[in-house]
Amino acid sequence: MSDFVTLSCPSCGGKLQITNDIERFACGYCGKEHIVKRGGGIVTLSPVVDGLKRIQAGTDKTASELAFLRLNNEIAEIEKSMNDLFLRLELNAGEPLIDYFGNYTSYWQKVFSPRHVDLHKELRHLTSKRVEDMIKYFRGRTSEGKLQQWLLSALDELLALQNKLSGKQSDLEKHKRIVGEWVS
């Protein structure tokens, strides 16, 4: 039995003589590094870059799994902060908010249920655009009382929380895709 095997470099095609004790080497013709794989009486060469790509992909998956857990916790904290803010808005600024939402109810809602606004529901379904419109609306009001100032401050806080939540949810989707590539 010979002490070496003759193979062709997968990168340049150069003839290589691989001894039984070599596990990794650089081609004498092109300089590319290869890993020698042996199994079932077969000897093959694999570029080191392929191994590094697999390591990088595994590292990306692990990082995304950790980010997934972190982002879920951060999203839960933001949602808790938003719910606390919704409760404060309902308790402290209910009347001006009911007036605001009452201006946007349909004709039929006003006829059949005047002054009925489900403030709890309305607040939890606000889009960032609607919060921006509310800020403009309340800034345009003539009275600059403490309640209005507090309400504007609370709406600014809500808008910041919504934007933060949107960013975290976007990051979470990116990491779900990375982890999903490994699952499928």
HELIX and SHEET records of a PDB file:
HELIX    1   1 VAL A   48  ASN A  103  1                                  56    
HELIX    2   2 TYR A  107  PHE A  112  1                                   6    
HELIX    3   3 LEU A  119  ARG A  124  1                                   6    
HELIX    4   4 SER A  128  ARG A  139  1                                  12    
HELIX    5   5 LYS A  146  VAL A  183  1                                  38    
SHEET    1   A 2 PHE A   4  SER A   8  0                                        
SHEET    2   A 2 LYS A  15  THR A  19 -1                                        
SHEET    1   B 3 ARG A  24  ALA A  26  0                                        
SHEET    2   B 3 GLU A  33  GLY A  39 -1                                        
SHEET    3   B 3 ILE A  42  PRO A  47 -1                                        
END                                                                             
